[in-house]
Amino acid sequence: MKYRREIDGLRAVAVVPVILFHAGLSLFSGGYVGVDVFFVISGYLITTIIIAERDEGRFSILRFYERRARRILPALFVVMGLCIPFAWMWMPPEPFDDFLRSTAFAALFISNVHFWENVGYFAVDAELRPLLHTWSLAVEEQYYLFFPLLLAGLGAFRRSKHIIAIAVLAALSLGLSEWGWRNYPDQNFFFTFSRMWELFAGSVCAFIVFKRPVAPNGPAAALGLGMILYAVFLYDGAVPFPSIYALMPVVGTALVLLFAQQGTMVARLLSTKLPVAIGLVSYSAYLWHQPVFAFARLRSLHEPALWVMLGLALVSFALAALSWRFIEQPFRAGPRKWLPGRPALFGASLAGIAAFVAFGLGGMQLGWSNSRLDGRMTPFFQEMLDSTARSIPTVRCIDSLGPDGNFCTIFKGREGGETIAVFGDSHARAILPAFQQYSEDSGARLVAGIKGAARR
């Protein structure tokens, strides 16, 4: 497949808004649509590879999955592995339990299932989940499993037949996403078949240009880039997504792929050194940014200042450059490629997946969320407990559960009765009166440890 520098530049247009959106920069209120841009690019590239190799009679499903493993797994495993010690030290029990489950599901590329069951993408606590972003990798990997089989079922390539078949499936998927946001909005965001039409849009582009490239068209390419930027800057969390609103960035990406050939202004812009360099490390940048942001927020009693988050965005790109150079590239290219044999690569991949699944599910089964504390609080949580009395000056400690009596029993209740614990920030403070009234009415024992202001 002929290398197109402008596609790497388009990857930069996708990843930078995502990272700045997650950093909290309000200007990029629709930056989450960068994921949709990635989906269209992935659909285009994967389809181009498959139909070209099938046309030449050299397509191999094993070689296809080998390339996917080399591209996806090494950097993903490193990032997930480095998340573990920080999650172990810094996450409270319930979020750590969520982390364990998300680790296992991410390794199996079904983390989108975990997150549609447990959190909405725009929920307040979503930004505290280090592996939240792996939902999109799960959707792509599920597409990679499904799509080669679909193409095989369609038989020999015929442009009109393939375009019609995939367009029909894409229309059904778009209809599902439109129905889904109205009925199951959180689940719809992560659901594979609500997203599949975006990957199919890239596939249709590949069918259109296969052995019959479309002539460059500067105005059409500029319109496409403008549609992407419109969504990036003018969409926000209130826009139902995915839905017909996703047509804006998806169709825009398709126009760039089809018409931003060399010679157009958009291709020249996207082919300059900086966008191409960012595009080359975009996968690693996407992997690193969410854990870096999540752990920074977990370590702070308040939302970190914007300048801190922007600095961490630069840290994510620096880590991405190192990851691309020393992890991605050695597995993918060069005469001394790591694990050059297919059996060794597949064996190492399966071992890595099994290790993360065992860690995640085994940790949940063994109760690591609580037992890792071993009767002691980390300094971070000790600090929270020590300041609880200052945060709730109106609460008088009746008896002591914390090291200094700062984890307070607000209402003592009956001996051997129900116990309710409220632990958190000002959101928890807001609901405390309701629990206090319940405890007084029912005789339940109510304890509370509260500090900090609400996150925005």
C-alpha positions as CSV (number, residue, x, y, z in Angstrom):
1,M,0.0,0.0,0.0
2,K,1.4,3.4,-1.0
3,Y,2.3,5.5,2.0
4,R,0.4,8.8,2.3
5,R,2.0,11.3,4.6
6,E,-1.3,13.2,4.8
7,I,-2.9,10.3,6.6
8,D,-0.3,10.6,9.4
9,G,-1.1,14.3,9.5
10,L,-4.8,13.4,9.8
11,R,-4.0,11.2,12.8
12,A,-2.6,14.3,14.5
13,V,-5.9,16.1,13.8
14,A,-7.5,13.1,15.6
15,V,-5.3,12.6,18.6
16,V,-4.5,16.2,19.7
17,P,-8.2,17.2,20.2
18,V,-8.8,14.0,22.2
19,I,-5.9,14.7,24.5
20,L,-6.7,18.4,25.0
21,F,-10.4,17.5,25.6
22,H,-9.4,15.0,28.3
23,A,-7.0,17.7,29.8
24,G,-10.0,19.9,30.4
25,L,-9.4,22.6,27.8
26,S,-12.8,23.9,27.1
27,L,-11.9,25.2,23.7
28,F,-11.7,21.6,22.5
29,S,-15.2,20.7,23.9
30,G,-15.8,18.3,21.1
31,G,-12.3,16.8,21.1
32,Y,-13.8,13.4,21.8
33,V,-14.7,13.1,18.1
34,G,-11.0,12.4,17.4
35,V,-11.8,8.8,18.2
36,D,-14.3,8.8,15.4
37,V,-11.7,10.1,13.0
38,F,-9.4,7.3,14.1
39,F,-12.2,4.8,13.4
40,V,-12.6,6.0,9.8
41,I,-8.9,6.0,9.2
42,S,-8.6,2.4,10.6
43,G,-11.5,1.2,8.5
44,Y,-9.8,2.7,5.4
45,L,-6.3,1.3,6.0
46,I,-7.3,-2.2,7.1
47,T,-9.7,-2.6,4.2
48,T,-7.1,-1.3,1.7
49,I,-4.6,-3.9,3.0
50,I,-7.0,-6.8,2.9
51,I,-8.5,-6.2,-0.6
52,A,-5.1,-5.5,-2.1
53,E,-3.6,-8.7,-0.7
54,R,-6.7,-10.7,-1.7
55,D,-6.5,-9.3,-5.2
56,E,-2.8,-10.4,-5.4
57,G,-3.7,-13.8,-4.0
58,R,-1.4,-13.5,-1.0
59,F,-3.8,-12.6,1.9
60,S,-3.2,-14.7,5.0
61,I,-5.4,-14.3,8.1
62,L,-2.5,-15.3,10.3
63,R,-0.2,-12.7,8.8
64,F,-3.1,-10.2,9.2
65,Y,-3.4,-10.9,12.9
66,E,0.4,-11.0,13.3
67,R,0.6,-7.4,12.0
68,R,-2.3,-6.4,14.3
69,A,-0.5,-8.0,17.3
70,R,2.8,-6.2,16.5
71,R,1.0,-2.9,16.1
72,I,-1.3,-3.0,19.1
73,L,0.0,-5.2,21.9
74,P,3.6,-4.3,22.9
75,A,2.8,-0.6,23.7
76,L,-0.5,-1.5,25.2
77,F,1.1,-4.1,27.5
78,V,3.8,-1.7,28.7
79,V,1.3,1.1,29.5
80,M,-1.1,-1.3,31.3
81,G,1.8,-2.9,33.2
82,L,3.1,0.5,34.4
83,C,-0.4,1.5,35.5
84,I,-0.5,-1.3,38.0
85,P,1.9,0.0,40.7
86,F,0.4,3.5,40.7
87,A,-3.1,2.1,40.9
88,W,-2.0,-0.2,43.8
89,M,-0.6,2.7,45.7
90,W,-3.1,5.5,45.0
91,M,-6.6,4.1,44.2
92,P,-9.1,3.6,47.0
93,P,-10.7,0.1,47.3
94,E,-13.8,0.4,45.1
95,P,-12.0,2.2,42.2
96,F,-9.2,-0.2,42.4
97,D,-11.7,-3.1,42.1
98,D,-13.0,-1.4,39.0
99,F,-9.4,-1.1,37.7
100,L,-8.7,-4.8,38.2
101,R,-11.8,-5.7,36.2
102,S,-11.0,-3.1,33.5
103,T,-7.4,-4.5,33.2
104,A,-8.7,-8.0,32.5
105,F,-11.3,-6.8,30.1
106,A,-8.8,-4.5,28.3
107,A,-6.4,-7.4,27.8
108,L,-9.3,-9.4,26.2
109,F,-10.3,-6.4,24.1
110,I,-13.8,-6.2,25.6
111,S,-13.2,-3.2,27.9
112,N,-16.0,-1.4,26.1
113,V,-18.3,-4.0,27.7
114,H,-16.9,-3.2,31.1
115,F,-17.4,0.5,30.7
116,W,-20.9,0.4,29.3
117,E,-21.8,-1.7,32.4
118,N,-20.1,0.6,34.9
119,V,-19.7,4.2,33.7
120,G,-20.8,6.8,31.2
121,Y,-18.0,8.4,29.2
122,F,-19.0,11.9,30.3
123,A,-19.6,10.9,34.0
124,V,-17.6,12.8,36.6
125,D,-15.7,9.8,37.7
126,A,-14.8,8.6,34.2
127,E,-11.8,10.9,34.2
128,L,-10.4,8.9,37.2
129,R,-10.3,5.6,35.3
130,P,-6.8,5.0,34.0
131,L,-7.9,2.5,31.3
132,L,-11.1,4.2,30.1
133,H,-9.7,4.9,26.7
134,T,-9.1,1.3,25.9
135,W,-12.8,1.0,25.0
136,S,-12.0,2.3,21.5
137,L,-9.2,-0.3,21.1
138,A,-11.7,-2.9,22.0
139,V,-14.1,-1.7,19.3
140,E,-11.4,-1.7,16.7
141,E,-10.1,-5.2,17.6
142,Q,-13.6,-6.6,17.4
143,Y,-13.9,-5.0,14.0
144,Y,-10.6,-6.7,13.0
145,L,-12.0,-10.1,14.0
146,F,-15.3,-9.6,12.2
147,F,-14.4,-7.7,9.0
148,P,-12.0,-10.2,7.3
149,L,-14.7,-12.9,7.6
150,L,-17.3,-10.5,6.2
151,L,-15.1,-9.8,3.2
152,A,-14.5,-13.5,2.7
153,G,-18.3,-14.0,2.7
154,L,-18.7,-11.4,0.0
155,G,-16.4,-13.3,-2.3
156,A,-14.3,-11.8,-5.1
157,F,-14.0,-8.1,-5.0
158,R,-16.5,-6.2,-7.1
159,R,-16.7,-2.5,-6.4
160,S,-20.4,-2.0,-6.6
161,K,-21.3,-5.2,-4.8
162,H,-18.9,-4.5,-1.9
163,I,-20.0,-0.8,-1.6
164,I,-23.7,-1.7,-1.5
165,A,-23.2,-4.5,1.0
166,I,-21.1,-2.4,3.4
167,A,-23.2,0.7,3.0
168,V,-26.3,-1.3,4.0
169,L,-24.6,-2.6,7.1
170,A,-23.3,0.9,7.8
171,A,-26.9,2.4,7.5
172,L,-28.2,-0.3,9.9
173,S,-25.4,0.5,12.4
174,L,-26.1,4.3,12.2
175,G,-29.8,3.6,12.7
176,L,-28.9,1.5,15.8
177,S,-26.7,4.3,17.2
178,E,-29.5,6.9,16.6
179,W,-32.0,4.6,18.4
180,G,-29.4,3.8,21.1
181,W,-28.7,7.3,22.3
182,R,-32.4,7.9,22.8
183,N,-32.9,4.7,24.9
184,Y,-29.5,3.6,26.3
185,P,-27.2,6.6,25.9
186,D,-24.3,5.3,28.1
187,Q,-24.3,1.8,26.7
188,N,-24.7,3.2,23.2
189,F,-21.5,5.2,23.5
190,F,-19.4,2.1,24.0
191,F,-21.4,-0.4,22.0
192,T,-19.5,-1.9,19.1
193,F,-22.4,-2.1,16.6
194,S,-23.3,1.5,17.3
195,R,-19.8,2.4,16.2
196,M,-19.3,0.0,13.4
197,W,-20.7,2.3,10.7
198,E,-17.8,4.7,11.3
199,L,-15.2,2.0,10.5
200,F,-17.4,0.9,7.5
201,A,-17.2,4.5,6.2
202,G,-13.5,4.1,5.9
203,S,-14.0,0.7,4.2
204,V,-16.3,2.3,1.6
205,C,-13.5,4.9,0.9
206,A,-11.1,2.1,0.3
207,F,-13.5,0.4,-2.1
208,I,-14.0,3.6,-4.0
209,V,-10.2,4.3,-4.6
210,F,-9.1,0.7,-5.1
211,K,-7.3,0.6,-8.5
212,R,-9.2,3.7,-9.5
213,P,-7.9,6.6,-7.4
214,V,-10.1,9.6,-7.1
215,A,-8.8,12.9,-8.6
216,P,-7.5,15.4,-6.0
217,N,-10.2,17.9,-5.1
218,G,-9.0,20.8,-3.0
219,P,-12.4,22.3,-2.1
220,A,-13.8,18.9,-1.1
221,A,-10.8,18.1,1.0
222,A,-11.0,21.6,2.7
223,L,-14.7,21.0,3.4
224,G,-13.8,17.6,5.0
225,L,-11.2,19.1,7.3
226,G,-13.5,22.0,8.2
227,M,-16.3,19.5,9.2
228,I,-13.9,17.7,11.5
229,L,-12.8,21.0,13.1
230,Y,-16.4,22.2,13.4
231,A,-17.2,19.1,15.5
232,V,-14.0,19.5,17.6
233,F,-14.7,23.1,18.5
234,L,-18.5,23.3,18.6
235,Y,-19.6,20.0,19.9
236,D,-19.7,19.3,23.6
237,G,-20.8,16.7,26.1
238,A,-24.5,17.6,25.5
239,V,-24.4,16.4,21.9
240,P,-25.9,12.8,21.7
241,F,-23.1,10.5,20.6
242,P,-22.8,8.4,18.5
243,S,-25.8,9.5,16.5
244,I,-26.4,11.3,13.2
245,Y,-24.3,14.1,14.8
246,A,-21.3,11.9,14.3
247,L,-21.8,12.2,10.5
248,M,-20.0,15.6,10.7
249,P,-16.5,14.2,11.7
250,V,-17.0,10.9,9.9
251,V,-18.0,12.3,6.6
252,G,-15.4,15.0,7.0
253,T,-12.7,12.3,7.5
254,A,-14.0,10.4,4.5
255,L,-13.7,13.5,2.3
256,V,-10.1,14.1,3.4
257,L,-9.2,10.4,2.7
258,L,-10.7,10.6,-0.7
259,F,-9.8,14.0,-2.0
260,A,-6.8,15.3,0.0
261,Q,-4.3,13.9,-2.5
262,Q,-0.9,15.4,-3.0
263,G,-1.2,18.8,-4.7
264,T,-4.1,20.0,-2.6
265,M,-3.7,22.6,0.1
266,V,-5.1,20.2,2.8
267,A,-2.6,17.5,1.8
268,R,0.3,20.0,2.0
269,L,-0.8,21.2,5.4
270,L,-1.2,17.7,6.8
271,S,2.1,16.5,5.3
272,T,4.2,19.1,7.1
273,K,6.7,17.8,9.6
274,L,4.9,18.5,12.9
275,P,1.6,16.9,12.0
276,V,3.3,13.9,10.5
277,A,5.6,13.5,13.6
278,I,2.6,13.7,15.9
279,G,0.7,11.2,13.7
280,L,3.5,8.7,13.8
281,V,3.4,8.6,17.6
282,S,-0.4,9.1,17.9
283,Y,-1.1,5.5,19.0
284,S,1.3,5.7,21.9
285,A,0.2,9.2,22.7
286,Y,-3.4,8.0,22.9
287,L,-2.3,5.1,25.2
288,W,-0.4,7.3,27.6
289,H,-2.5,10.3,28.1
290,Q,-5.5,8.8,30.0
291,P,-3.4,7.1,32.7
292,V,-1.2,10.1,33.1
293,F,-4.3,12.4,33.5
294,A,-6.2,9.9,35.7
295,F,-3.4,9.4,38.2
296,A,-2.7,13.1,38.4
297,R,-6.3,13.6,39.3
298,L,-6.3,10.8,41.8
299,R,-3.3,12.3,43.5
300,S,-5.0,15.7,43.8
301,L,-7.7,16.7,46.2
302,H,-9.0,19.1,43.6
303,E,-9.0,19.2,39.8
304,P,-5.4,20.0,38.8
305,A,-4.8,23.5,37.3
306,L,-5.2,23.7,33.6
307,W,-1.5,24.5,33.2
308,V,-0.7,21.3,35.0
309,M,-2.9,19.3,32.7
310,L,-1.4,20.9,29.6
311,G,2.1,20.1,31.0
312,L,1.0,16.5,31.5
313,A,-0.2,16.5,27.9
314,L,3.3,17.3,26.8
315,V,4.6,14.6,29.1
316,S,2.2,12.1,27.3
317,F,3.7,13.1,24.0
318,A,7.3,12.7,25.3
319,L,6.4,9.2,26.6
320,A,4.8,8.5,23.3
321,A,8.0,9.4,21.4
322,L,9.9,7.0,23.6
323,S,7.3,4.3,23.3
324,W,7.2,4.6,19.5
325,R,11.0,4.5,19.3
326,F,11.8,1.8,21.8
327,I,8.7,-0.4,21.9
328,E,6.6,0.0,18.8
329,Q,9.3,0.2,16.1
330,P,11.4,-2.8,17.3
331,F,8.4,-5.1,17.1
332,R,7.2,-3.8,13.7
333,A,10.2,-3.2,11.5
334,G,13.9,-3.6,10.9
335,P,16.3,-6.4,10.3
336,R,16.5,-7.2,14.0
337,K,12.8,-7.2,14.7
338,W,11.9,-8.4,18.1
339,L,10.2,-11.8,18.2
340,P,10.5,-12.3,14.4
341,G,8.9,-15.7,14.4
342,R,5.1,-15.9,14.3
343,P,4.8,-18.7,16.9
344,A,7.0,-16.7,19.3
345,L,5.0,-13.6,18.8
346,F,1.6,-15.3,19.2
347,G,2.9,-17.2,22.3
348,A,4.2,-14.0,23.9
349,S,0.9,-12.2,23.1
350,L,-1.2,-15.0,24.6
351,A,1.0,-15.1,27.7
352,G,0.7,-11.3,28.2
353,I,-3.1,-11.5,27.8
354,A,-3.3,-14.4,30.2
355,A,-1.1,-12.5,32.8
356,F,-3.3,-9.4,32.8
357,V,-6.5,-11.4,32.9
358,A,-5.1,-13.5,35.8
359,F,-4.0,-10.3,37.6
360,G,-7.4,-8.6,37.1
361,L,-9.8,-11.4,37.8
362,G,-7.6,-13.1,40.3
363,G,-7.1,-9.8,42.2
364,M,-10.9,-9.4,42.4
365,Q,-11.4,-12.9,43.6
366,L,-8.6,-12.6,46.3
367,G,-10.0,-9.2,47.5
368,W,-6.9,-7.2,46.8
369,S,-8.9,-4.0,46.8
370,N,-8.9,-4.1,50.6
371,S,-6.2,-6.5,51.6
372,R,-3.4,-4.5,49.8
373,L,-4.0,-1.9,52.5
374,D,-2.9,-4.5,55.1
375,G,-4.5,-2.6,57.9
376,R,-2.7,0.6,57.0
377,M,-3.6,3.7,55.0
378,T,-1.2,5.0,52.4
379,P,0.1,8.5,53.2
380,F,-2.3,10.0,50.7
381,F,-5.4,8.6,52.3
382,Q,-3.9,9.2,55.8
383,E,-3.8,12.9,54.8
384,M,-7.4,12.8,53.7
385,L,-8.4,11.2,57.0
386,D,-6.4,13.6,59.1
387,S,-8.1,16.6,57.5
388,T,-11.6,15.3,57.7
389,A,-12.4,17.1,61.0
390,R,-11.2,20.3,59.5
391,S,-13.4,19.7,56.4
392,I,-16.5,19.0,58.4
393,P,-16.1,21.1,61.5
394,T,-19.8,20.6,62.4
395,V,-19.4,16.8,62.8
396,R,-18.4,15.6,66.2
397,C,-16.6,12.3,66.5
398,I,-18.5,10.0,68.8
399,D,-16.0,7.2,68.6
400,S,-12.8,6.6,66.7
401,L,-12.4,4.4,63.6
402,G,-9.5,6.4,62.1
403,P,-5.9,6.7,63.4
404,D,-6.6,10.1,65.0
405,G,-10.4,9.8,65.4
406,N,-11.0,11.7,62.2
407,F,-13.1,9.1,60.5
408,C,-16.2,10.0,62.5
409,T,-19.2,8.1,63.6
410,I,-21.9,10.7,63.2
411,F,-24.7,8.5,64.6
412,K,-23.9,5.5,66.7
413,G,-27.0,3.3,66.1
414,R,-27.9,0.0,67.7
415,E,-25.3,-2.6,68.7
416,G,-24.7,-5.1,65.8
417,G,-27.0,-3.1,63.5
418,E,-26.5,-1.8,60.0
419,T,-23.5,0.5,59.2
420,I,-23.4,3.1,56.5
421,A,-20.0,4.7,55.4
422,V,-20.0,7.9,53.4
423,F,-16.5,8.7,52.0
424,G,-15.6,11.3,49.4
425,D,-15.6,15.0,48.6
426,S,-18.2,17.7,48.6
427,H,-20.5,15.5,46.5
428,A,-20.6,13.1,49.5
429,R,-21.1,16.0,51.8
430,A,-24.2,17.0,49.9
431,I,-25.9,13.7,50.4
432,L,-24.8,13.2,54.0
433,P,-28.0,14.7,55.5
434,A,-30.2,12.1,53.8
435,F,-28.1,9.3,55.2
436,Q,-28.0,10.9,58.6
437,Q,-31.8,11.1,58.6
438,Y,-32.0,7.5,57.6
439,S,-29.6,6.4,60.3
440,E,-31.6,8.3,62.9
441,D,-34.8,6.7,61.8
442,S,-33.5,3.2,61.4
443,G,-30.9,3.0,64.1
444,A,-28.1,2.4,61.6
445,R,-24.6,3.4,62.4
446,L,-23.3,6.2,60.1
447,V,-19.6,7.0,59.6
448,A,-18.2,9.7,57.3
449,G,-14.8,10.8,55.9
450,I,-15.2,13.7,53.6
451,K,-12.7,16.2,52.1
452,G,-12.3,18.5,49.1
453,A,-14.5,20.3,46.6
454,A,-16.5,18.8,43.7
455,R,-14.7,18.2,40.4
456,R,-15.8,20.1,37.5
